[in-house]
Amino acid sequence: MIRVALADDHELVRMGLRVLISREPDLDLVGEATSGAEALALVAGERPDVLLLDIRMPGMDGLETLRRLPLAEVRVIVVTTFEVDEYVVEALRAGASGFILKGAAPGELVRAIRVVAAGEALLSPSVTKRVVSMFARTVAPSPVPGLDQLTEREREMVAWVTTGRTNDEIAAELVLSPATVRTHVSWAMVKLGARSRAQLVVLGVRAGLTPP
C-alpha cells in the first residue's frame, strides 16, 4: 500500500485528488494540508511515502516547503497549474521527485504516484525537454562535484537519466537488466550527492552529459 498525502490550499483540488486516490486499491490517503507549515507537520506525523505538493500556497510556498522536507523519508510530486521553467528547475533543484500539471489526465497522476513511490523520477517528456532546452540555452556546462568519481558506466546512466527515461526504458535501450541500471543510477546519485533522481537530471544537464 502506498501512503499518500496532499498539500494544496484549494478545497476543490484536494477533493478531486481525494476521490481519485480513493478509487485505487493500492493507494491510501493519510492526510491533507492547506499550507506549507501544515504539510511539514503532516509529513512528520503521518510519514507518507508520497506527498502531492502545490507550489502556490499561502505563507510558506511549495518550493520553500520542499526545501525543508526530509526527502530521505518522503518523495514529493509537485502538482501545479504553472508550467513555467523556473518553477520546474527550482523544484528539481530542491529535490522533487516529479512535476505534473493539475490539468493532467487522472491516469497520468495515478501513474506518477506509483512511479515515484517505486523510486523513479517522474517528468513528463514535455517538461523534461523544456528543462534540458532551458539549460542548453542559458547554462554553459560547468563542473559538478563528484563527477570525476563516476565510472564510465555510471556517467552513461546519468546521461540517459537526463532524457527522462525510467530504469526499465534505459534497460531496454541498452539491453541490460533494470536491476543493473538501478544499481548504477543509485551509485551515481550517492557520488554526486543528488537527493532525488529528478535532481540527477539537473546535475547531468549541468555537466553536459548526453547519451552516446
DRENLUM-58610 format. One record per residue: residue in three letters; residue number from 0; x negated, y, z negated of N, C-alpha, C, O in turn. Coordinates in steps of 0.001 Angstrom, whole numbers, always signed. Example, Ala and Ser with C-alpha at 12.3 -4.5 7.8 and 13.67 -1.06 7.14 Angstrom:
% DRENLUM-58610
MARNU   resn   resi    n.east   n.north      n.up   ca.east   ca.north     ca.up    c.east   c.north      c.up    o.east   o.north      o.up
MARNU    ALA      0    -13190     -5690     -7800    -12300      -4500     -7800    -13200     -3300     -7800    -14236     -3319     -8465
MARNU    SER      1    -12850     -2250     -7080    -13670      -1060     -7140    -12900       +30     -7870    -13409     +1138     -8039
% end
This chain:
% DRENLUM-58610
MARNU   resn   resi    n.east   n.north      n.up   ca.east   ca.north     ca.up    c.east   c.north      c.up    o.east   o.north      o.up
MARNU    MET      0      -833     -1192        +0        +0         +0        +0      -876     +1254        +0     -1798     +1370      -808
MARNU    ILE      1      -591     +2179      +896     -1339      +3434      +981      -602     +4508      +191      +547     +4831      +493
MARNU    ARG      2     -1267     +5059      -821      -677      +6097     -1662      -900     +7458     -1007     -2031     +7853      -726
MARNU    VAL      3      +220     +8174      -767      +174      +9434       -34      +716    +10568      -894     +1692    +10384     -1621
MARNU    ALA      4       +85    +11746      -814      +574     +12945     -1492      +737    +14061      -463       +47    +14077      +556
MARNU    LEU      5     +1657    +15000      -734     +1922     +16117      +164     +1609    +17428      -533     +1857    +17567     -1731
MARNU    ALA      6     +1065    +18394      +201      +850     +19741      -331     +1241    +20743      +748      +494    +20975     +1699
MARNU    ASP      7     +2420    +21330      +587     +2940     +22295     +1553     +3972    +23150      +834     +4773    +22625       +61
MARNU    ASP      8     +3967    +24449     +1071     +4890     +25327      +351     +6267    +25430     +1005     +7147    +26111      +477
MARNU    HIS      9     +6467    +24770     +2137     +7767     +24811     +2814     +8566    +23545     +2502     +8139    +22432     +2809
MARNU    GLU     10     +9725    +23739     +1892    +10559     +22605     +1484    +10998    +21766     +2673    +11015    +20538     +2588
MARNU    LEU     11    +11356    +22412     +3786    +11820     +21659     +4958    +10708    +20762     +5506    +10966    +19636     +5930
MARNU    VAL     12     +9481    +21263     +5496     +8349     +20456     +5978     +8152    +19260     +5063     +7978    +18135     +5532
MARNU    ARG     13     +8180    +19503     +3751     +7994     +18404     +2801     +9115    +17381     +2922     +8879    +16177     +2824
MARNU    MET     14    +10328    +17861     +3133    +11460     +16950     +3263    +11283    +16051     +4487    +11524    +14846     +4415
MARNU    GLY     15    +10863    +16636     +5605    +10649     +15845     +6810     +9566    +14807     +6618     +9723    +13660     +7038
MARNU    LEU     16     +8462    +15196     +5985     +7375     +14261     +5732     +7794    +13185     +4733     +7405    +12023     +4851
MARNU    ARG     17     +8591    +13592     +3751     +9083     +12658     +2730     +9917    +11555     +3383     +9736    +10373     +3090
MARNU    VAL     18    +10824    +11951     +4263    +11680     +10979     +4951    +10842    +10063     +5835    +11052     +8851     +5867
MARNU    LEU     19     +9898    +10654     +6549     +9039      +9881     +7452     +8252     +8821     +6689     +8188     +7665     +7105
MARNU    ILE     20     +7657     +9221     +5577     +6837      +8297     +4791     +7690     +7208     +4155     +7262     +6058     +4060
MARNU    SER     21     +8908     +7570     +3714     +9783      +6602     +3036    +10214     +5468     +3950    +10600     +4399     +3477
MARNU    ARG     22    +10151     +5694     +5257    +10575      +4671     +6222     +9495     +3630     +6505     +9765     +2608     +7136
MARNU    GLU     23     +8275     +3889     +6041     +7164      +2994     +6344     +6880     +2082     +5157     +6588     +2583     +4071
MARNU    PRO     24     +6954      +763     +5322     +6796       -173     +4203     +5424      -174     +3550     +5285      -607     +2406
MARNU    ASP     25     +4396      +310     +4271     +3045       +292     +3712     +2607     +1656     +3160     +1458     +1822     +2749
MARNU    LEU     26     +3536     +2637     +3152     +3220      +3964     +2641     +4053     +4265     +1401     +5246     +3967     +1349
MARNU    ASP     27     +3402     +4863      +401     +4087      +5183      -855     +3815     +6642     -1209     +2669     +7009     -1471
MARNU    LEU     28     +4855     +7480     -1218     +4703      +8889     -1568     +4613     +9018     -3084     +5563     +8683     -3791
MARNU    VAL     29     +3477     +9501     -3588     +3251      +9543     -5037     +3416    +10931     -5636     +3344    +11086     -6855
MARNU    GLY     30     +3637    +11943     -4804     +3847     +13276     -5357     +3784    +14370     -4318     +3281    +14171     -3212
MARNU    GLU     31     +4311    +15557     -4696     +4330     +16711     -3809     +3825    +17944     -4545     +3999    +18069     -5757
MARNU    ALA     32     +3199    +18852     -3804     +2709     +20107     -4372     +3097    +21250     -3446     +3247    +21060     -2239
MARNU    THR     33     +3258    +22439     -4020     +3642     +23607     -3230     +2551    +24672     -3195     +2744    +25734     -2603
MARNU    SER     34     +1421    +24403     -3815      +305     +25353     -3822     -1006    +24592     -3943     -1022    +23393     -4220
MARNU    GLY     35     -2115    +25316     -3729     -3416     +24683     -3848     -3687    +24188     -5255     -4214    +23091     -5441
MARNU    ALA     36     -3327    +24999     -6256     -3563     +24606     -7651     -2771    +23346     -7991     -3286    +22451     -8661
MARNU    GLU     37     -1519    +23273     -7532      -702     +22079     -7773     -1299    +20865     -7067     -1251    +19752     -7589
MARNU    ALA     38     -1860    +21082     -5881     -2451     +19975     -5120     -3645    +19388     -5874     -3804    +18169     -5928
MARNU    LEU     39     -4478    +20243     -6453     -5629     +19764     -7209     -5179    +18947     -8416     -5752    +17902     -8723
MARNU    ALA     40     -4136    +19445     -9103     -3619     +18730    -10267     -2990    +17405     -9854     -3136    +16398    -10547
MARNU    LEU     41     -2289    +17413     -8720     -1638     +16205     -8223     -2662    +15123     -7888     -2481    +13959     -8244
MARNU    VAL     42     -3719    +15506     -7214     -4762     +14543     -6851     -5438    +13994     -8109     -5720    +12798     -8195
MARNU    ALA     43     -5694    +14864     -9077     -6341     +14427    -10309     -5457    +13468    -11094     -5952    +12526    -11715
MARNU    GLY     44     -4140    +13709    -11067     -3231     +12879    -11850     -2801    +11595    -11177     -2710    +10554    -11827
MARNU    GLU     45     -2534    +11655     -9873     -1976     +10500     -9168     -3013     +9714     -8365     -2777     +8559     -8012
MARNU    ARG     46     -4143    +10325     -8079     -5211      +9684     -7302     -4690     +9021     -6011     -4831     +7812     -5831
MARNU    PRO     47     -4097     +9814     -5129     -3617      +9246     -3858     -4784     +8846     -2963     -5908     +9319     -3132
MARNU    ASP     48     -4493     +7966     -2009     -5507      +7590     -1021     -5653     +8675       +41     -6752     +8951      +521
MARNU    VAL     49     -4512     +9291      +400     -4486     +10299     +1458     -3659    +11500      +994     -2579    +11340      +424
MARNU    LEU     50     -4173    +12689     +1242     -3442     +13925      +961     -3159    +14639     +2270     -4077    +14909     +3045
MARNU    LEU     51     -1876    +14949     +2525     -1492     +15765     +3673     -1479    +17207     +3179      -665    +17564     +2328
MARNU    LEU     52     -2372    +18032     +3706     -2616     +19367     +3153     -2366    +20463     +4179     -2940    +20458     +5268
MARNU    ASP     53     -1494    +21408     +3812     -1236     +22566     +4673     -2353    +23588     +4505     -2923    +23700     +3419
MARNU    ILE     54     -2677    +24334     +5557     -3718     +25358     +5458     -3177    +26632     +4821     -3815    +27207     +3940
MARNU    ARG     55     -1990    +27077     +5269     -1431     +28328     +4777      -524    +28058     +3582      +603    +27588     +3744
MARNU    MET     56     -1023    +28359     +2372      -224     +28244     +1153      -497    +29455      +279     -1559    +30066      +397
MARNU    PRO     57      +449    +29823      -610      +255     +30993     -1462      -872    +30771     -2467     -1137    +29644     -2885
MARNU    GLY     58     -1530    +31870     -2849     -2623     +31748     -3807     -3828    +31110     -3153     -4386    +31650     -2197
MARNU    MET     59     -4228    +29962     -3667     -5350     +29212     -3103     -4905    +28523     -1817     -4024    +27663     -1850
MARNU    ASP     60     -5503    +28891      -685     -5068     +28283      +573     -5623    +26866      +734     -6378    +26370      -102
MARNU    GLY     61     -5224    +26239     +1831     -5614     +24849     +2039     -7106    +24648     +2175     -7642    +23649     +1695
MARNU    LEU     62     -7797    +25592     +2830     -9235     +25445     +3021     -9980    +25516     +1687    -10893    +24726     +1447
MARNU    GLU     63     -9596    +26455      +817    -10245     +26554      -485     -9911    +25329     -1339    -10761    +24815     -2067
MARNU    THR     64     -8665    +24874     -1239     -8270     +23659     -1959     -9119    +22479     -1514     -9591    +21694     -2337
MARNU    LEU     65     -9309    +22362      -210    -10106     +21273      +356    -11527    +21295      -184    -12092    +20249      -503
MARNU    ARG     66    -12102    +22484      -287    -13477     +22604      -793    -13594    +22142     -2248    -14664    +21719     -2684
MARNU    ARG     67    -12495    +22225     -2993    -12532     +21890     -4421    -12101    +20453     -4721    -12209    +19994     -5858
MARNU    LEU     68    -11622    +19759     -3718    -11138     +18394     -3932    -12282    +17403     -4077    -13340    +17598     -3478
MARNU    PRO     69    -12096    +16346     -4859    -13109     +15288     -4968    -12988    +14348     -3772    -12279    +13344     -3835
MARNU    LEU     70    -13683    +14674     -2683    -13483     +13945     -1427    -14005    +12524     -1459    -13736    +11744      -545
MARNU    ALA     71    -14749    +12178     -2500    -15164     +10784     -2644    -13982     +9927     -3093    -14034     +8700     -3006
MARNU    GLU     72    -12914    +10574     -3574    -11771      +9852     -4124    -10519     +9946     -3265     -9643     +9089     -3373
MARNU    VAL     73    -10411    +10955     -2422     -9201     +11130     -1613     -9594    +11597      -217    -10514    +12397       -52
MARNU    ARG     74     -8886    +11086      +780     -9105     +11521     +2156     -8013    +12532     +2512     -6853    +12371     +2131
MARNU    VAL     75     -8397    +13559     +3235     -7491     +14675     +3493     -7207    +14838     +4974     -8118    +14887     +5800
MARNU    ILE     76     -5915    +14920     +5292     -5487     +15275     +6641     -4899    +16677     +6561     -3925    +16905     +5844
MARNU    VAL     77     -5484    +17606     +7286     -4964     +18961     +7336     -3801    +18977     +8325     -3957    +18632     +9496
MARNU    VAL     78     -2636    +19384     +7832     -1429     +19435     +8668     -1003    +20896     +8765      -711    +21525     +7748
MARNU    THR     79      -965    +21438     +9979      -701     +22861    +10122        -2    +23176    +11433       +39    +22353    +12347
MARNU    THR     80      +546    +24383    +11510     +1151     +24849    +12760      +123    +25575    +13615      +408    +25958    +14749
MARNU    PHE     81     -1086    +25765    +13062     -2086     +26585    +13738     -3163    +25742    +14405     -3960    +25092    +13729
MARNU    GLU     82     -3184    +25756    +15747     -4246     +25055    +16484     -5311    +26084    +16862     -5553    +26358    +18037
MARNU    VAL     83     -5940    +26645    +15819     -6942     +27682    +16009     -8319    +27093    +15713     -8510    +26427    +14696
MARNU    ASP     84     -9266    +27339    +16599    -10587     +26734    +16479    -11235    +26948    +15115    -11815    +26024    +14545
MARNU    GLU     85    -11132    +28199    +14583    -11788     +28474    +13311    -11234    +27594    +12198    -11988    +27117    +11349
MARNU    TYR     86     -9918    +27374    +12196     -9317     +26527    +11175     -9817    +25095    +11290    -10146    +24457    +10290
MARNU    VAL     87     -9869    +24605    +12508    -10317     +23232    +12733    -11744    +23055    +12246    -12039    +22129    +11490
MARNU    VAL     88    -12627    +23941    +12678    -14040     +23825    +12323    -14239    +23967    +10823    -14975    +23186    +10219
MARNU    GLU     89    -13585    +24962    +10209    -13753     +25158     +8770    -13215    +23968     +7978    -13799    +23568     +6971
MARNU    ALA     90    -12094    +23406     +8441    -11535     +22233     +7756    -12491    +21045     +7850    -12661    +20307     +6880
MARNU    LEU     91    -13107    +20862     +9002    -14056     +19760     +9168    -15315    +19998     +8342    -15841    +19076     +7719
MARNU    ARG     92    -15790    +21228     +8342    -16975     +21551     +7541    -16707    +21323     +6055    -17602    +20926     +5309
MARNU    ALA     93    -15470    +21575     +5632    -15120     +21424     +4220    -14880    +19968     +3843    -14722    +19654     +2663
MARNU    GLY     94    -14850    +19068     +4838    -14756     +17643     +4539    -13448    +16972     +4870    -13214    +15847     +4428
MARNU    ALA     95    -12571    +17628     +5644    -11312     +16990     +6030    -11583    +15748     +6870    -12536    +15711     +7649
MARNU    SER     96    -10741    +14735     +6706    -10888     +13504     +7491    -10075    +13554     +8771    -10284    +12741     +9671
MARNU    GLY     97     -9148    +14503     +8860     -8321     +14592    +10049     -7646    +15937    +10139     -7587    +16681     +9160
MARNU    PHE     98     -7137    +16248    +11311     -6486     +17521    +11569     -5350    +17240    +12539     -5584    +16739    +13639
MARNU    ILE     99     -4124    +17557    +12143     -2990     +17244    +13002     -1972    +18382    +12930     -1793    +18998    +11879
MARNU    LEU    100     -1314    +18652    +14042      -332     +19725    +14095     +1022    +19254    +13584     +1389    +18089    +13736
MARNU    LYS    101     +1770    +20196    +12965     +3086     +19847    +12433     +4052    +19437    +13532     +5030    +18737    +13274
MARNU    GLY    102     +3783    +19867    +14745     +4651     +19505    +15857     +4347    +18142    +16452     +4959    +17748    +17445
MARNU    ALA    103     +3409    +17417    +15858     +3049     +16088    +16371     +4226    +15122    +16232     +5082    +15291    +15364
MARNU    ALA    104     +4255    +14116    +17094     +5309     +13102    +17016     +5196    +12335    +15702     +4090    +12135    +15200
MARNU    PRO    105     +6336    +11899    +15132     +6316     +11157    +13864     +5353     +9975    +13876     +4624     +9750    +12910
MARNU    GLY    106     +5352     +9224    +14970     +4467      +8069    +15051     +3009     +8452    +14997     +2185     +7703    +14472
MARNU    GLU    107     +2679     +9624    +15541     +1294     +10093    +15534      +840    +10419    +14118      -297    +10136    +13740
MARNU    LEU    108     +1747    +11023    +13331     +1399     +11366    +11956     +1240    +10115    +11096      +323    +10037    +10279
MARNU    VAL    109     +2127     +9141    +11274     +2019      +7886    +10524      +723     +7179    +10881       +31     +6657    +10007
MARNU    ARG    110      +399     +7163    +12157      -871      +6547    +12588     -2044     +7280    +11952     -3018     +6651    +11538
MARNU    ALA    111     -1957     +8601    +11871     -3038      +9387    +11279     -3288     +8968     +9838     -4436     +8816     +9418
MARNU    ILE    112     -2220     +8785     +9088     -2357      +8379     +7688     -3065     +7034     +7597     -3977     +6863     +6788
MARNU    ARG    113     -2651     +6086     +8416     -3245      +4749     +8371     -4705     +4761     +8810     -5548     +4097     +8207
MARNU    VAL    114     -4998     +5522     +9868     -6374      +5592    +10379     -7303     +6192     +9325     -8382     +5659     +9065
MARNU    VAL    115     -6883     +7294     +8726     -7716      +7973     +7727     -7861     +7124     +6466     -8938     +7076     +5871
MARNU    ALA    116     -6782     +6454     +6056     -6843      +5585     +4874     -7842     +4447     +5087     -8435     +3951     +4128
MARNU    ALA    117     -8026     +4038     +6332     -8956      +2948     +6651    -10397     +3430     +6758    -11304     +2639     +7016
MARNU    GLY    118    -10606     +4742     +6558    -11960      +5262     +6569    -12410     +5876     +7876    -13568     +6271     +8017
MARNU    GLU    119    -11494     +5959     +8842    -11826      +6565    +10125    -11543     +8071    +10069    -10933     +8559     +9118
MARNU    ALA    120    -11987     +8793    +11086    -11617     +10189    +11241    -10463    +10256    +12223    -10349     +9415    +13114
MARNU    LEU    121     -9613    +11252    +12062     -8501     +11422    +12986     -8554    +12822    +13566     -8216    +13799    +12898
MARNU    LEU    122     -8978    +12905    +14803     -8934     +14158    +15538     -8282    +13837    +16870     -8746    +12963    +17601
MARNU    SER    123     -7211    +14543    +17184     -6592     +14292    +18475     -7610    +14650    +19557     -8452    +15523    +19346
MARNU    PRO    124     -7542    +13985    +20713     -8509     +14292    +21776     -8569    +15781    +22113     -9645    +16314    +22382
MARNU    SER    125     -7401    +16459    +22101     -7397     +17880    +22441     -8151    +18694    +21405     -8885    +19619    +21752
MARNU    VAL    126     -7973    +18352    +20125     -8667     +19074    +19060    -10161    +18804    +19138    -10964    +19728    +19007
MARNU    THR    127    -10545    +17543    +19350    -11969     +17205    +19451    -12625    +17972    +20596    -13716    +18519    +20437
MARNU    LYS    128    -11963    +18011    +21738    -12518     +18716    +22894    -12685    +20201    +22598    -13666    +20814    +23020
MARNU    ARG    129    -11724    +20785    +21871    -11795     +22211    +21539    -12987    +22482    +20617    -13716    +23457    +20800
MARNU    VAL    130    -13173    +21609    +19628    -14282     +21785    +18688    -15618    +21677    +19421    -16487    +22536    +19270
MARNU    VAL    131    -15777    +20625    +20210    -17024     +20422    +20939    -17263    +21569    +21920    -18386    +22055    +22056
MARNU    SER    132    -16203    +21995    +22598    -16323     +23092    +23560    -16732    +24385    +22872    -17576    +25122    +23382
MARNU    MET    133    -16132    +24668    +21703    -16452     +25884    +20979    -17910    +25895    +20541    -18599    +26906    +20676
MARNU    PHE    134    -18380    +24752    +20009    -19770     +24669    +19587    -20702    +24845    +20787    -21728    +25519    +20692
MARNU    ALA    135    -20339    +24240    +21903    -21188     +24333    +23091    -21301    +25779    +23570    -22344    +26193    +24077
MARNU    ARG    136    -20210    +26551    +23404    -20211     +27943    +23855    -20920    +28874    +22877    -21596    +29815    +23292
MARNU    THR    137    -20770    +28615    +21585    -21182     +29608    +20590    -22353    +29193    +19698    -22967    +30048    +19059
MARNU    VAL    138    -22670    +27911    +19643    -23703     +27460    +18713    -24790    +26692    +19461    -24534    +25645    +20057
MARNU    ALA    139    -25988    +27225    +19417    -27113     +26509    +20032    -27486    +25335    +19144    -27392    +25439    +17921
MARNU    PRO    140    -27911    +24211    +19733    -28355     +23081    +18907    -29367    +23550    +17864    -30261    +24339    +18171
MARNU    SER    141    -29225    +23068    +16645    -30107     +23514    +15564    -30468    +22327    +14684    -29765    +21316    +14688
MARNU    PRO    142    -31568    +22439    +13921    -31998     +21325    +13073    -30912    +20922    +12078    -30257    +21772    +11476
MARNU    VAL    143    -30737    +19642    +11920    -29802     +19102    +10938    -30605    +18305     +9927    -31245    +17321    +10297
MARNU    PRO    144    -30591    +18701     +8661    -31364     +17971     +7652    -31014    +16486     +7638    -29841    +16118     +7582
MARNU    GLY    145    -32030    +15645     +7688    -31818     +14212     +7648    -31763    +13557     +9010    -31785    +12331     +9114
MARNU    LEU    146    -31692    +14368    +10064    -31581     +13796    +11410    -32783    +12922    +11746    -32635    +11892    +12403
MARNU    ASP    147    -33969    +13321    +11302    -35169     +12548    +11608    -35220    +11218    +10859    -36071    +10378    +11150
MARNU    GLN    148    -34328    +11024     +9912    -34281      +9762     +9178    -33436     +8707     +9889    -33480     +7527     +9540
MARNU    LEU    149    -32671     +9140    +10885    -31789      +8205    +11589    -32575     +7297    +12527    -33543     +7726    +13156
MARNU    THR    150    -32152     +6049    +12614    -32706      +5146    +13615    -32121     +5528    +14972    -31165     +6301    +15043
MARNU    GLU    151    -32686     +4997    +16031    -32170      +5295    +17368    -30709     +4855    +17494    -29895     +5551    +18099
MARNU    ARG    152    -30388     +3698    +16918    -29016      +3201    +16989    -28066     +4109    +16209    -26945     +4365    +16648
MARNU    GLU    153    -28518     +4594    +15051    -27666      +5486    +14254    -27436     +6805    +14983    -26329     +7342    +14950
MARNU    ARG    154    -28463     +7330    +15637    -28300      +8563    +16428    -27297     +8338    +17555    -26479     +9207    +17858
MARNU    GLU    155    -27373     +7162    +18170    -26437      +6831    +19242    -25008     +6790    +18708    -24083     +7282    +19355
MARNU    MET    156    -24832     +6200    +17522    -23495      +6113    +16935    -22939     +7500    +16615    -21763     +7771    +16856
MARNU    VAL    157    -23787     +8379    +16071    -23334      +9743    +15773    -22906    +10446    +17061    -21910    +11168    +17081
MARNU    ALA    158    -23665    +10229    +18130    -23320     +10827    +19416    -21942    +10367    +19880    -21149    +11167    +20377
MARNU    TRP    159    -21662     +9080    +19716    -20345      +8575    +20115    -19249     +9093    +19192    -18134     +9354    +19644
MARNU    VAL    160    -19551     +9243    +17914    -18561      +9770    +16969    -18123    +11181    +17370    -16967    +11551    +17166
MARNU    THR    161    -19041    +11972    +17940    -18685     +13335    +18340    -17634    +13370    +19445    -17039    +14417    +19699
MARNU    THR    162    -17402    +12247    +20099    -16375     +12202    +21152    -14981    +11978    +20574    -13992    +12026    +21305
MARNU    GLY    163    -14895    +11730    +19240    -13606     +11499    +18617    -13148    +10059    +18657    -12033     +9751    +18236
MARNU    ARG    164    -14004     +9156    +19164    -13620      +7751    +19243    -13653     +7088    +17863    -14423     +7494    +16993
MARNU    THR    165    -12823     +6079    +17673    -12821      +5290    +16448    -13921     +4229    +16533    -14530     +4044    +17587
MARNU    ASN    166    -14169     +3538    +15430    -15165      +2458    +15430    -14806     +1389    +16450    -15673      +905    +17177
MARNU    ASP    167    -13536     +1019    +16505    -13099        -20    +17449    -13348      +409    +18891    -13783      -394    +19717
MARNU    GLU    168    -13071     +1681    +19191    -13267      +2172    +20557    -14747     +2230    +20918    -15133     +1903    +22040
MARNU    ILE    169    -15573     +2649    +19960    -17019      +2668    +20212    -17527     +1246    +20407    -18335      +988    +21300
MARNU    ALA    170    -17055      +327    +19576    -17474      -1071    +19678    -17130     -1649    +21050    -17934     -2358    +21655
MARNU    ALA    171    -15935     -1338    +21528    -15522      -1836    +22842    -16388     -1241    +23945    -16741     -1930    +24902
MARNU    GLU    172    -16732       +43    +23812    -17548       +721    +24817    -18955      +131    +24883    -19530        +0    +25964
MARNU    LEU    173    -19508      -224    +23714    -20900       -693    +23651    -21024     -2214    +23543    -22129     -2750    +23459
MARNU    VAL    174    -19882     -2902    +23546    -19846      -4361    +23409    -20552     -4776    +22106    -21462     -5606    +22105
MARNU    LEU    175    -20103     -4171    +21008    -20595      -4506    +19676    -19399     -4858    +18801    -18255     -4625    +19192
MARNU    SER    176    -19649     -5411    +17635    -18553      -5675    +16709    -18213     -4385    +15965    -19106     -3578    +15704
MARNU    PRO    177    -16931     -4171    +15616    -16550      -2984    +14838    -17324     -2892    +13528    -17639     -1793    +13071
MARNU    ALA    178    -17635     -4048    +12913    -18380      -4051    +11656    -19784     -3481    +11845    -20288     -2760    +10984
MARNU    THR    179    -20414     -3805    +12977    -21757      -3285    +13261    -21705     -1770    +13430    -22542     -1047    +12887
MARNU    VAL    180    -20729     -1303    +14177    -20574       +144    +14378    -20319      +826    +13042    -20916     +1860    +12742
MARNU    ARG    181    -19426      +242    +12239    -19087       +828    +10939    -20327      +958    +10053    -20507     +1965     +9368
MARNU    THR    182    -21174       -62    +10074    -22384        -40     +9247    -23322     +1084     +9675    -23828     +1825     +8832
MARNU    HIS    183    -23556     +1216    +10982    -24449      +2263    +11479    -23891     +3654    +11182    -24629     +4558    +10790
MARNU    VAL    184    -22591     +3817    +11372    -21965      +5117    +11113    -22055     +5460     +9620    -22340     +6601     +9256
MARNU    SER    185    -21811     +4473     +8771    -21871      +4697     +7320    -23268     +5132     +6880    -23413     +6050     +6073
MARNU    TRP    186    -24300     +4462     +7419    -25666      +4826     +7067    -26009     +6223     +7577    -26706     +6983     +6905
MARNU    ALA    187    -25520     +6554     +8757    -25766      +7892     +9310    -25122     +8962     +8427    -25708    +10021     +8207
MARNU    MET    188    -23929     +8689     +7928    -23263      +9634     +7038    -24055     +9836     +5756    -24198    +10961     +5275
MARNU    VAL    189    -24563     +8752     +5211    -25360      +8835     +3978    -26616     +9670     +4210    -26926    +10564     +3423
MARNU    LYS    190    -27333     +9378     +5290    -28596     +10068     +5561    -28399    +11549     +5883    -29256    +12374     +5568
MARNU    LEU    191    -27256    +11889     +6517    -27004     +13279     +6886    -26220    +14035     +5814    -26025    +15246     +5915
MARNU    GLY    192    -25774    +13314     +4793    -25020     +13968     +3725    -23635    +14386     +4155    -23077    +15332     +3600
MARNU    ALA    193    -23056    +13692     +5149    -21702     +14015     +5609    -20672    +13476     +4626    -20693    +12292     +4290
MARNU    ARG    194    -19769    +14339     +4163    -18767     +13911     +3183    -17608    +13166     +3836    -16831    +12505     +3147
MARNU    SER    195    -17486    +13263     +5139    -16426     +12549     +5842    -16894    +12267     +7257    -17861    +12864     +7730
MARNU    ARG    196    -16214    +11367     +7921    -16558     +11046     +9309    -16330    +12258    +10209    -17089    +12501    +11147
MARNU    ALA    197    -15273    +13015     +9907    -14998     +14208    +10709    -16125    +15227    +10563    -16478    +15907    +11527
MARNU    GLN    198    -16688    +15333     +9365    -17806     +16239     +9155    -19014    +15779     +9974    -19837    +16594    +10392
MARNU    LEU    199    -19111    +14474    +10196    -20181     +13931    +11019    -20076    +14450    +12457    -21090    +14638    +13130
MARNU    VAL    200    -18840    +14681    +12922    -18632     +15249    +14252    -19307    +16612    +14339    -20020    +16898    +15301
MARNU    VAL    201    -19081    +17450    +13329    -19674     +18787    +13319    -21196    +18716    +13331    -21850    +19437    +14085
MARNU    LEU    202    -21761    +17842    +12491    -23219     +17717    +12425    -23795    +17193    +13733    -24833    +17663    +14198
MARNU    GLY    203    -23106    +16209    +14324    -23589     +15651    +15584    -23576    +16665    +16709    -24510    +16729    +17510
MARNU    VAL    204    -22507    +17465    +16770    -22421     +18504    +17798    -23480    +19565    +17551    -24125    +20027    +18492
MARNU    ARG    205    -23666    +19956    +16292    -24680     +20954    +15943    -26083    +20491    +16338    -26926    +21291    +16745
MARNU    ALA    206    -26315    +19180    +16211    -27626     +18633    +16569    -27790    +18429    +18058    -28879    +18103    +18532
MARNU    GLY    207    -26706    +18623    +18799    -26787     +18474    +20253    -26778    +17032    +20720    -27241    +16737    +21822
MARNU    LEU    208    -26256    +16123    +19895    -26234     +14705    +20258    -25061    +14408    +21183    -23931    +14812    +20909
MARNU    THR    209    -25325    +13712    +22264    -24283     +13306    +23212    -24527    +11859    +23606    -25672    +11407    +23635
MARNU    PRO    210    -23455    +11123    +23913    -23631      +9721    +24316    -24457     +9613    +25591    -24395    +10501    +26440
MARNU    PRO    211    -25223     +8548    +25737    -26030      +8372    +26953    -25135     +8171    +28160    -25631     +8006    +29274
% end
